[in-house]
Amino acid sequence: MRDEPTVTASFYPVDSGDYWPAHVALAINFGETGRTYWWLPASGGSNNLQYIVSTTDVTLPEWHPPSPDGGERPLGEIEYIGTDADYNIIDDIPTMGGIAPAHMLLTSLGDRTWHWSTTQRDSAPKQFFDLIGCASDN
Protein backbone atom coordinates (compact mmCIF):
# COMPACT_ATOMS: atom_id res chain seq x y z
CA MET A 1 0.00 0.00 0.00
CA ARG A 2 1.32 3.39 -0.90
CA ASP A 3 2.34 5.43 2.13
CA GLU A 4 2.05 2.32 4.33
CA PRO A 5 4.25 -0.49 2.95
CA THR A 6 3.60 -2.74 5.96
CA VAL A 7 0.00 -3.15 4.73
CA THR A 8 -0.01 -5.64 1.85
CA ALA A 9 -2.67 -7.27 -0.29
CA SER A 10 -2.50 -10.66 -2.03
CA PHE A 11 -5.01 -12.73 -3.98
CA TYR A 12 -5.23 -16.47 -3.33
CA PRO A 13 -7.16 -19.17 -5.19
CA VAL A 14 -10.07 -20.50 -3.19
CA ASP A 15 -12.94 -22.93 -3.74
CA SER A 16 -15.63 -20.34 -3.12
CA GLY A 17 -18.57 -22.20 -4.62
CA ASP A 18 -21.29 -21.08 -7.01
CA TYR A 19 -22.36 -17.97 -5.09
CA TRP A 20 -18.86 -16.44 -5.09
CA PRO A 21 -17.76 -16.92 -8.74
CA ALA A 22 -14.42 -15.07 -8.48
CA HIS A 23 -12.74 -18.14 -6.93
CA VAL A 24 -10.13 -15.89 -5.33
CA ALA A 25 -9.85 -14.47 -1.84
CA LEU A 26 -8.09 -11.23 -0.99
CA ALA A 27 -5.79 -11.28 2.04
CA ILE A 28 -4.89 -7.91 3.53
CA ASN A 29 -2.03 -8.19 5.98
CA PHE A 30 -1.09 -5.55 8.53
CA GLY A 31 2.61 -6.14 9.11
CA GLU A 32 2.84 -4.13 12.34
CA THR A 33 0.29 -6.33 14.14
CA GLY A 34 0.59 -9.50 12.06
CA ARG A 35 -3.17 -9.61 11.53
CA THR A 36 -4.62 -10.71 8.21
CA TYR A 37 -8.16 -9.94 7.08
CA TRP A 38 -9.81 -12.07 4.38
CA TRP A 39 -12.25 -10.86 1.73
CA LEU A 40 -14.23 -12.34 -1.17
CA PRO A 41 -14.87 -10.22 -4.30
CA ALA A 42 -18.55 -9.65 -5.08
CA SER A 43 -20.42 -7.82 -7.80
CA GLY A 44 -22.93 -5.25 -6.62
CA GLY A 45 -25.40 -6.22 -9.32
CA SER A 46 -27.74 -3.47 -10.49
CA ASN A 47 -25.90 -0.70 -8.61
CA ASN A 48 -22.87 -1.32 -10.91
CA LEU A 49 -20.44 -1.24 -7.98
CA GLN A 50 -17.92 -3.88 -6.94
CA TYR A 51 -17.33 -4.99 -3.36
CA ILE A 52 -15.16 -7.17 -1.21
CA VAL A 53 -17.01 -9.04 1.51
CA SER A 54 -15.24 -9.92 4.74
CA THR A 55 -14.95 -13.59 5.55
CA THR A 56 -13.13 -15.78 8.02
CA ASP A 57 -9.65 -17.22 7.35
CA VAL A 58 -9.89 -19.13 4.08
CA THR A 59 -6.73 -21.13 4.87
CA LEU A 60 -8.37 -22.96 7.76
CA PRO A 61 -9.57 -26.50 6.97
CA GLU A 62 -13.04 -25.76 8.37
CA TRP A 63 -13.54 -22.65 6.19
CA HIS A 64 -16.49 -22.64 3.84
CA PRO A 65 -17.86 -19.75 1.79
CA PRO A 66 -20.60 -17.78 3.53
CA SER A 67 -24.15 -17.79 2.29
CA PRO A 68 -24.68 -14.88 -0.11
CA ASP A 69 -27.58 -13.79 2.09
CA GLY A 70 -25.70 -13.92 5.38
CA GLY A 71 -23.00 -15.91 7.02
CA GLU A 72 -20.09 -14.65 9.06
CA ARG A 73 -18.76 -11.33 7.77
CA PRO A 74 -16.44 -10.03 10.49
CA LEU A 75 -15.93 -6.60 8.88
CA GLY A 76 -18.96 -6.40 6.59
CA GLU A 77 -18.35 -5.33 3.01
CA ILE A 78 -16.54 -2.42 1.42
CA GLU A 79 -16.46 -0.94 -2.05
CA TYR A 80 -13.66 -2.19 -4.29
CA ILE A 81 -12.26 -0.13 -7.17
CA GLY A 82 -9.69 -1.78 -9.43
CA THR A 83 -7.86 -0.07 -12.30
CA ASP A 84 -5.42 -0.88 -15.04
CA ALA A 85 -1.95 0.69 -15.19
CA ASP A 86 -3.39 3.90 -16.70
CA TYR A 87 -6.01 4.16 -13.94
CA ASN A 88 -8.88 3.16 -16.21
CA ILE A 89 -11.47 1.49 -13.99
CA ILE A 90 -11.85 -2.26 -14.44
CA ASP A 91 -15.61 -2.53 -14.08
CA ASP A 92 -15.58 -6.06 -12.72
CA ILE A 93 -14.39 -8.04 -9.74
CA PRO A 94 -11.01 -9.79 -9.77
CA THR A 95 -11.40 -13.43 -10.78
CA MET A 96 -9.25 -16.55 -10.99
CA GLY A 97 -7.49 -16.40 -14.36
CA GLY A 98 -8.70 -12.85 -14.99
CA ILE A 99 -6.84 -9.60 -15.37
CA ALA A 100 -5.01 -8.55 -12.23
CA PRO A 101 -5.70 -4.95 -11.24
CA ALA A 102 -2.63 -2.71 -11.46
CA HIS A 103 -4.09 -0.57 -8.68
CA MET A 104 -6.82 -1.15 -6.08
CA LEU A 105 -8.60 1.39 -3.92
CA LEU A 106 -10.51 0.29 -0.82
CA THR A 107 -11.71 3.61 0.56
CA SER A 108 -13.31 2.18 3.72
CA LEU A 109 -10.55 -0.26 4.68
CA GLY A 110 -9.07 1.89 7.45
CA ASP A 111 -12.50 2.59 8.89
CA ARG A 112 -13.42 -1.10 8.99
CA THR A 113 -10.17 -2.32 10.48
CA TRP A 114 -10.14 0.42 13.12
CA HIS A 115 -13.77 0.96 14.15
CA TRP A 116 -15.50 -2.41 13.69
CA SER A 117 -13.66 -4.07 16.54
CA THR A 118 -12.78 -2.58 19.88
CA THR A 119 -10.33 -5.37 20.72
CA GLN A 120 -8.35 -5.40 17.46
CA ARG A 121 -7.51 -2.17 15.70
CA ASP A 122 -5.46 -1.75 12.57
CA SER A 123 -4.89 1.54 10.80
CA ALA A 124 -4.73 2.03 7.03
CA PRO A 125 -4.64 5.28 5.07
CA LYS A 126 -7.06 5.97 2.23
CA GLN A 127 -4.56 5.01 -0.46
CA PHE A 128 -4.00 2.74 -3.47
CA PHE A 129 -2.52 -0.72 -3.44
CA ASP A 130 -0.15 -1.07 -6.41
CA LEU A 131 0.59 -4.34 -8.22
CA ILE A 132 4.10 -5.50 -7.40
CA GLY A 133 3.99 -8.87 -9.14
CA CYS A 134 2.08 -12.05 -9.82
CA ALA A 135 2.95 -15.54 -8.67
CA SER A 136 1.60 -18.88 -9.71
CA ASP A 137 1.48 -22.18 -7.86
CA ASN A 138 1.91 -24.02 -11.17
C-alpha positions as CSV (number, residue, x, y, z in Angstrom):
1,M,0.0,0.0,0.0
2,R,1.3,3.4,-0.9
3,D,2.3,5.4,2.1
4,E,2.1,2.3,4.3
5,P,4.3,-0.5,2.9
6,T,3.6,-2.7,6.0
7,V,0.0,-3.1,4.7
8,T,0.0,-5.6,1.9
9,A,-2.7,-7.3,-0.3
10,S,-2.5,-10.7,-2.0
11,F,-5.0,-12.7,-4.0
12,Y,-5.2,-16.5,-3.3
13,P,-7.2,-19.2,-5.2
14,V,-10.1,-20.5,-3.2
15,D,-12.9,-22.9,-3.7
16,S,-15.6,-20.3,-3.1
17,G,-18.6,-22.2,-4.6
18,D,-21.3,-21.1,-7.0
19,Y,-22.4,-18.0,-5.1
20,W,-18.9,-16.4,-5.1
21,P,-17.8,-16.9,-8.7
22,A,-14.4,-15.1,-8.5
23,H,-12.7,-18.1,-6.9
24,V,-10.1,-15.9,-5.3
25,A,-9.8,-14.5,-1.8
26,L,-8.1,-11.2,-1.0
27,A,-5.8,-11.3,2.0
28,I,-4.9,-7.9,3.5
29,N,-2.0,-8.2,6.0
30,F,-1.1,-5.6,8.5
31,G,2.6,-6.1,9.1
32,E,2.8,-4.1,12.3
33,T,0.3,-6.3,14.1
34,G,0.6,-9.5,12.1
35,R,-3.2,-9.6,11.5
36,T,-4.6,-10.7,8.2
37,Y,-8.2,-9.9,7.1
38,W,-9.8,-12.1,4.4
39,W,-12.3,-10.9,1.7
40,L,-14.2,-12.3,-1.2
41,P,-14.9,-10.2,-4.3
42,A,-18.6,-9.6,-5.1
43,S,-20.4,-7.8,-7.8
44,G,-22.9,-5.2,-6.6
45,G,-25.4,-6.2,-9.3
46,S,-27.7,-3.5,-10.5
47,N,-25.9,-0.7,-8.6
48,N,-22.9,-1.3,-10.9
49,L,-20.4,-1.2,-8.0
50,Q,-17.9,-3.9,-6.9
51,Y,-17.3,-5.0,-3.4
52,I,-15.2,-7.2,-1.2
53,V,-17.0,-9.0,1.5
54,S,-15.2,-9.9,4.7
55,T,-14.9,-13.6,5.5
56,T,-13.1,-15.8,8.0
57,D,-9.7,-17.2,7.4
58,V,-9.9,-19.1,4.1
59,T,-6.7,-21.1,4.9
60,L,-8.4,-23.0,7.8
61,P,-9.6,-26.5,7.0
62,E,-13.0,-25.8,8.4
63,W,-13.5,-22.7,6.2
64,H,-16.5,-22.6,3.8
65,P,-17.9,-19.8,1.8
66,P,-20.6,-17.8,3.5
67,S,-24.2,-17.8,2.3
68,P,-24.7,-14.9,-0.1
69,D,-27.6,-13.8,2.1
70,G,-25.7,-13.9,5.4
71,G,-23.0,-15.9,7.0
72,E,-20.1,-14.6,9.1
73,R,-18.8,-11.3,7.8
74,P,-16.4,-10.0,10.5
75,L,-15.9,-6.6,8.9
76,G,-19.0,-6.4,6.6
77,E,-18.4,-5.3,3.0
78,I,-16.5,-2.4,1.4
79,E,-16.5,-0.9,-2.1
80,Y,-13.7,-2.2,-4.3
81,I,-12.3,-0.1,-7.2
82,G,-9.7,-1.8,-9.4
83,T,-7.9,-0.1,-12.3
84,D,-5.4,-0.9,-15.0
85,A,-1.9,0.7,-15.2
86,D,-3.4,3.9,-16.7
87,Y,-6.0,4.2,-13.9
88,N,-8.9,3.2,-16.2
89,I,-11.5,1.5,-14.0
90,I,-11.8,-2.3,-14.4
91,D,-15.6,-2.5,-14.1
92,D,-15.6,-6.1,-12.7
93,I,-14.4,-8.0,-9.7
94,P,-11.0,-9.8,-9.8
95,T,-11.4,-13.4,-10.8
96,M,-9.3,-16.5,-11.0
97,G,-7.5,-16.4,-14.4
98,G,-8.7,-12.9,-15.0
99,I,-6.8,-9.6,-15.4
100,A,-5.0,-8.6,-12.2
101,P,-5.7,-5.0,-11.2
102,A,-2.6,-2.7,-11.5
103,H,-4.1,-0.6,-8.7
104,M,-6.8,-1.1,-6.1
105,L,-8.6,1.4,-3.9
106,L,-10.5,0.3,-0.8
107,T,-11.7,3.6,0.6
108,S,-13.3,2.2,3.7
109,L,-10.5,-0.3,4.7
110,G,-9.1,1.9,7.5
111,D,-12.5,2.6,8.9
112,R,-13.4,-1.1,9.0
113,T,-10.2,-2.3,10.5
114,W,-10.1,0.4,13.1
115,H,-13.8,1.0,14.2
116,W,-15.5,-2.4,13.7
117,S,-13.7,-4.1,16.5
118,T,-12.8,-2.6,19.9
119,T,-10.3,-5.4,20.7
120,Q,-8.4,-5.4,17.5
121,R,-7.5,-2.2,15.7
122,D,-5.5,-1.8,12.6
123,S,-4.9,1.5,10.8
124,A,-4.7,2.0,7.0
125,P,-4.6,5.3,5.1
126,K,-7.1,6.0,2.2
127,Q,-4.6,5.0,-0.5
128,F,-4.0,2.7,-3.5
129,F,-2.5,-0.7,-3.4
130,D,-0.1,-1.1,-6.4
131,L,0.6,-4.3,-8.2
132,I,4.1,-5.5,-7.4
133,G,4.0,-8.9,-9.1
134,C,2.1,-12.1,-9.8
135,A,3.0,-15.5,-8.7
136,S,1.6,-18.9,-9.7
137,D,1.5,-22.2,-7.9
138,N,1.9,-24.0,-11.2
